[in-house]
Amino acid sequence: MQTRIGEALGLEFQPVGVILTDEKPENAMQFKEGKWGCVMSLFAACAKNGKCAAFSAQTYGCWGGGVGLGFGNAYEQFPGGVGCFTHFISSGNQEWEQGRTVGEQLKEHAGNAFAEQFLEGERYVKSPELVDEWLERIPIRQIDTKYVVFKPLDQVDEEKETPHVIVFTVNPNQLSALVILANYNRAGMENVTIPWAAGCQTIGIIPLHEAEQENPRAVVGLTDISARKYVRASLGADCLTFALPYSLLTQLEEEVEGSFLRGHTWKTLQK
């Protein structure tokens, strides 16, 4: 599968198709069952090195990844449950008794580094109550397939499979072009969204949710600095993701010819 948009942008990295399927590609990368891993690190290997990756309900890597890929509310499996997760993302677990108890247990079983971060908190949100409010808004879902597969777009056989989401890895100029293109032949000026969420969630459940809307939006992602830490070595320091529900991609593909992507300003930026 090829894309006119990718050609016009002059992408360094291969677009990646996100596919919900019951079949796992041969030689697909996959986390070991029950082992921690960052979903976006496998996404980066897919975009840069042309490898496929597969995830299941047993091999999604981390709790946020389980949520992000559509395997239900994996935050319920976080040490200490959802309550400790909301404190972990915000002010930390050392200020309440249950959190302190779980933190001490983690020192024995998960090591001091994670236990300290668990107690101190990531401080991404000011309070646990605001994390609770975020959990009510993020479109957690339970997919009805066995796997979520990341596949380089040039390996997608359109006669056999259709990606649910297409993800571009882009630099600032390419991101600017995609924002313009997403608004090029559509009413309004907010046809792109930048939600606060984990990197995997902005290429998984959020664009999947957008795909179900009457006017689906594109989703800018990889604004998650925890994920950026894991992809920096392979994708560089200036990349973001731009996820398109498949139906939106097909619309925008038809707009490349005759648009600014064939014009002087864009050509000048590409030099």
Secondary structure, DSSP 4 states (H G I P E B T S, - for coil): ---HHHHHHT-SS--EEEEEES-PPTT-B-PPTT----HHHHHHHHHHH---EEE-TT---SHHHHHHHTBS-GGGGSTTHHHHHHHHHTT-STTSHHHHHHHHHHHHHT-HHHHHHHHH---SSS-HHHHHHHHHHS---B-SSSEEEEEEGGG--TTT---SEEEEEE-HHHHHHHHHHHHHTSSSS--EE--SS-TTTTTTHHHHHHHTSSSPPEEEE---HHHHHHHHHHH-SS-EEEEEEHHHHHHHHTTSTTSGGGSHHHHHHH-
